[in-house]
Amino acid sequence: MRYLLITFLLVCTSFLFIGCDDGKVSNINGSINNSLSSNTEKNKNENENNLGGLYLFHLGMTIEEVREVLEAHNVEILNEIENTRDSEAWDWGNKSIWTEGASFSFDQNDVLYEIIYENNEASKLGVKVGDKIELMKEKYGNQYKLYSFEELVDLGMVEDSQNATLEVYEYREEDHYFLVFASDSKITSWGISKYKLGTNSPITEDYSQVALHRQDNPVKKKLWEEFQHYRELIHAGDNSKYNQILASDRARGLLTLDELGFFKLSEDEFYQVNKGREELRSVLEHSVVYSGYSSNNEHIIAIISPQSYESESYQEAINLIADQDDEYEFLSYITEQSDERSLLVGLDLKIESTSVQMDEMNIEKVIVSNPDDSNSDTAYFAEELNDVITKYKRTKMVNNSLKSGEWYALAYDGTLIYDPVITVFLNGEQVVLSRQ
């Protein structure tokens, strides 16, 4: 349904109308791969094939009417195909026409349902290729759906290996969708479609609520932006434990605070966040960083002493999260100094309020247990920690009182605790911390 890669076009030209696609995704997918590719050479022939503006074409035209308009304006048809490869695909039997600066997609009845522009054509509100996304938002507002990179991969429209800065924005108009494809915050193509992206679903979405969910809560906005940021870094190839831990933590915050009613995730947002968190579970199996969120929107982080060979890969992440170059060494040292009778495990704890300014907070206790509650211990400030705290210049918690955003060293007996579950009792609430 849209532009295929140049090499693909050359192959398909020789198979006009006999059913050519890549065997994996429909025409729209090749289009998006091309539409979203950054810094490609566009518009060099835009003055040669002038389509004459939006007024020449409208959704609902027949394929013959489109051909006649193109011929009347001396616009060369570069390729024309019919999707006959996959009979199970929603666009099986649909046809597509490509020109130098635009593509047209037709349903099985040869009726035009989508137009995509990659030339200098401007939309009805003046948005065109090369403009910044900020201008699009200024012209069209914030009531849009932004497709995540994961969704585009799921739809088969981009590959996992592609640049994670690729984006698709979808606005609902009165009788169609307005689509904008962007890379690195600049528009690479735009179009109008009778259907929702990658489907034959008609106009049913209400993106006013999506925009409301996105804007109505600053805590949600911050968590959402940070979740997307770390996920993009991961998809771009930066699979550091630090990025994985923070992406998982922000996902946990969004899901927890949504469940507690602090804010509301839209159905689409919930899907993205939950899917992202599930993807990270296996890679964080041996993490020693735990986190959780209270109903008062307090963010709780705990780091425990590494106790396995796999934990060594978290050294850099632990130091970055604690903002201490020797955090891994500090927590390891606590366990190494344990006597032979028991295993003393260090636990560094931080609580920060993200919505209400609170200088100090009080916790009742911190319990570390096995998942089946077969064994548990209360984390406390052990006398054995005095020398360690002095050596590493750490802070001692007094009377269970903590300053927001500061780290406090505790310890627990981990002799019989094989898979720690950490529960913080805070303001009468039990907050269970998770590492995945």
N, C-alpha and C positions, 0 to 999 in steps of 0.2 A: 504493500500500500504506500510505501514511500521510497525514498532514494536508496538504491543498493550501492554497495561499494563499487568503484570503477571497474575492478577486475570482474566482479560479479555481473556488471552490466554487459561487459564484452562477451561473456559466455552466454548470457541470456539472449542477446540480440539474435543469435543464430537459431534460437528455439522459439521464435515469436508465436505466441498463442498455442504452444503445445505443452505448457505446464512446466514452468521453471521456477524452483525456489531452492533454498539451501537444505531442504530435507529436515530441518529442525524447527525453524520458526517461520511465521508468516511474513508477508511483505512488509508489514508495519515494523517488524523487528529490524530488518535490514535498514529501513529508513531511520530508525532511532539511533542505531549504531552510528550511522553517518551523520545524522542531524546533530547528535551530541558530541561528535568528535571535535576536539578543540584545535584552534589555529589552522584549520584546513583552508585551502585557497577557494574562496567563494567570490562571486560577483564579478569576476574578471571580464565576463562577456555580458554583463547585465544590460548594457546599452544596445546589444545586438538583438536580443529577443525580449522586447518589451511587451509584457502581457496586458498592459493598459489598465491596470488597477483592478480592485476587487469587484467593480461593477460588471465586469465581463462574465464572471462566474458566480454561481450560487448553488448551494446544496439542493439536490433534486433534479439537476439537469441530467439528460441522458448522455450516454457516451458519444453518440453521434453529434449531439449539440456541442459538446466540448471539442470534439475534433474539428467541427466547422469553425468555431471561434478561433482555435489555434491556427488553422489554415488561413483564415481571413486576416490574421495579424502576423503572418509569416513566421510563426513559431514552429520550429522543427520538433517533431516527436522523436526522442532518442531511443525510447524502448517502450514496448507494450506487451504485457504478459497476462496470463490467467493462472491463478493458483489451483493446480490440479494434483499436487503431490500428495497432500494428506486429506483424505475424505472426512476425517474426524475433526479437522480444524474448523473453527467458527467462520473463517473467511474462505473456506473451500469454494471454488467457483467464482470468486471475486476477481475483478480485473484492475489493472493499474496502468497508468500512462505516465511516463517521465519526460520532462522537457529540461532545458538548461537550468531553469530557476524554480521550477515548481513540479509537484507530482499530484496526481488525481487518482482517487480510489473509488471503485464502483462495486455495488453489490451484485448478487446473482441475476438481478433484473436489469443490469446495466444502468443503474441510477447512481449518480454521484453522491457519496456520503462523506467524503473527506478531501480537503485541499491543504497541502503543505507548501509553504514558501521558504526558499533558501536564498532568494535574490534580494534586491533592494526594495521589494514591495513593502509598503507600510500597512499596518492593520487599520481598522476604522478609527482607532484612537491614536494613531500615529506611532505605534511601536514597530520597529523593524530590526533585521539582523544587524548585530554589532552594538545595539543599545545595551545599556546596563540593566540588570534586573531591578535596580532601584527605580528606574524610570517606568518599568512595567507596573510595579506596585503603586507608583504615584498615579498612573493613568487608570489602572484597573482595580486598585484596592487590594485588600488583604483576604478577601473571601475566595480562597483557592485551595486546591489540594496539591501538596508538594509530594511527588512520588519519591520515596527513598531509594537509595541505590539497591538495597535488598529487594524491593518490590520490582524494580526494573530487571534485576537478575532473574527473579521468580517468573516474570512474564516472558523471559527469554529474549529481552530486548537489548541487553548488554551482557558482556561476559564478565566473570569475576575478575579477570586480569585487567580490565579497563580502568581508566582513571575514575576515582570515586567522587570527583567533583561534578560529574555529569548529573543534570537535574531535569525534571519535567514538571512544569506547573500547569494545572488544569483549572480553568474558570468555567462556571456554568452560566451560559447566556440563556436567553428566553427559549430558543428552540435548537440550540446546539452547544457544543463545548468549544472553548477557545484554548488552544494548546500553545505553550511556549517551551522550547527546548533550549537549555543553557549549559555552558561550561565555563568554569572560573568566573561566575557571576556575569557573563555576557551572553546575549541571545545569539544562538546559532541558527535557529529556524523557528517558525511559528505556523499555526494553521487553525482551521476550523473543522469540526467533525460532528457528525450526527450521533456518534457513539463515544462512550467512555473509553479511555486509552486501552488498546489491546483487547477490546471486547466488542460485542455487538449489543451492549447494554444501552438502552435509550436514556433520555434525560430524566434522571431520578434523584440525583444527588442534591443535597442542600449544604453548600460549603459555607454558608453564613455561620452555622454552628461550629464548623471546624475552625474558622477564624476566631470565633468567640473563645473556644477552648484554648487556642494558641495564645491569646492575648490577656485573658482575664486574671491570671495569677502570676506574679513575678517569680515565685519559687518554681512553679511548673515551667515557666519560660526558660529559666536558668538551667534547670535539670535537663530539659529537652534539648537545648542548644548544646550543652556539654555532652550529652549522650550521643547526639548526632556527630559532634566533633571527633570524639574518640573512635566511633564506629567508622567514620570516613578515613581516619588515620590507619586503622586496622586494614580496611579494604584497599588502601593505597600501598600496603605492604609493610607498614610499621607495626608488626605483631608483637611489640614488647609487652611484657607482663604488666608493666605500668599502665599502658593503654587498655589492656584487657580488663584489669581490675577496676579501673575508673569507669569504663563503659558499663561493666556489670553493676557497679555500685549505683550509677545514675539510673540505670534501668530499674534496679531494686527500689530506689527512691520514688520513681514515677509510679510504679505498680503499687507500692505500699501506700503512698499518700492518696492515690486514686481509690484504693480499697477502703481507706479510713475516711474518705469523703472530704479530704482537705482541698482537692480539686477534682476535676473530671477529665479523664482521657476520652477522646472520641474512639469509635470502634476501630478506625484506621490506625490511630496512634497506639492503641492498646496492642494491636496486632504487630506493629513494628517493634515496639519495646519488648514484648514477650518473646517474639521470635529472636531478637538480638540477644536477649539474656539466655535463652535456651542454647543458642549456638556457642556461648561462652562457657557453659557448664563443664564440658569435658576438659577444656584447656586449663581450667582453674581448679582441677581436682586436688592438687597438692598445695594450693595457696595457703599462706599463714596470715592473710589479711582478711578480717571479718568486718562487716558493717551492717547497719540497720537504721531505721528511722522510726521515731516515736510519733504518737498522735499529735504532739505539740510541735512537730516538725523539727525535732532535735536530731541531728545527724551524729551517729555513734560509730566510731572506728576503733577496732582493737587489732593489734599485731602481736602474735605469740612467737615464742622462740622456735626457730627451725629445728626440726627433729629428724629429718630424713634427707637422703641424697637428693631427691627431687626438689626439695625446698631451696637448694642452692641457686636454682635458676631465678629465684625471686629476690636475690640480694639487691640488685639495683632498684627494683620497684619498691622494696621496703624502705630503703634509704630515701628515695624521692618522696614517698608518701609521708614519712615522718619528718621530712626536711632536715635530716641529720645524716651526715656522711658515714657515721659509725653505728647506725641503728641495728643493722644486721649483726654486727660484731657485738654490740651491747647485749642484745637478746640471746645470742649464742653463748656469751660468756656466763650468763645467769645459769643456764642449764649445765654448762661445763663445770661449774663450781659446786654442783649438787653433790651431797655425800652419797655413799653407796646404798644407803637404806631407802632413799626416795628420789624421785625425779622432779626437781624444781623447774617449773616452766615459767619463763617471764611473760608478762602480758602488759603491753603498753596501751593505754586507753586515752582516747580523746572524745569529748562531746562538744558539739558546737550547735548553737541555735541559728537556723537559717532564715527565720521569719520575724522573730521578736528579739530585740536586743536584750541579752541577759549576760551580766558580767560573771555571775557565779551560779552553780547548780549543785545540788546534793543528790547523791545516789544512795540507795539503801544497801545494796550489795551486788556483787557480780558472781554468778554461779557458772562453773564450767563442768559439763557432764558429758556422758556418752549419749548417743542418739536414743538409746533405749532406757536411759536414766538408771542403768545398772550401777554406775559409780559417778559420783560428783564431788566437787570441792569448791569452797568459796575462795575466790581470789582475794588476796589481802596484801598488805605491805609487810613482807617478811623481814625480820631482823637481818637476815643474811644479805638483804639488798643494800644495807647502809653503805658498805664499802664500795659496792658496784655503782651505786648512784653517785657517790663522791668521785669515783674514778672517771665516770662518763658524764658527769655534770647533768644529771637528770633531776626531775622534780618529784618530791615526795608528797603524796596526798595526805592531808590532815583532816580528820573527822569526816571523811567521805565527802569533802567539799572540793569541787573542781572549778577552775576558771574556764570559761568558754573558749574553745580553740587551743587549749594547752594540753600537752601530753603528760600522763602520770604513770609511773612504773608500779606494777603489781606483780604478784606471782601466785601460782597454785601448784598443788601436788598432782603431777600428771602421771604418776606411776601406773595407775589402772585406767587411765582415760586414753583410749586409742583413737577416737575420732571426735575431737572437741566440738561441743555445742555451747556457745557462750550466750548467757541470758543476763541482761542488765536490768535491775529493778530501779526504775526512775520515776519519781512522782506517782507512785502507786501503780505504775504500769510495768509489765514485763515485756521488754524488747529483746527478741531473739535475733542475734546477729548471724549472718550467713557469709560464707566465702565464695559462693557461686551464685 
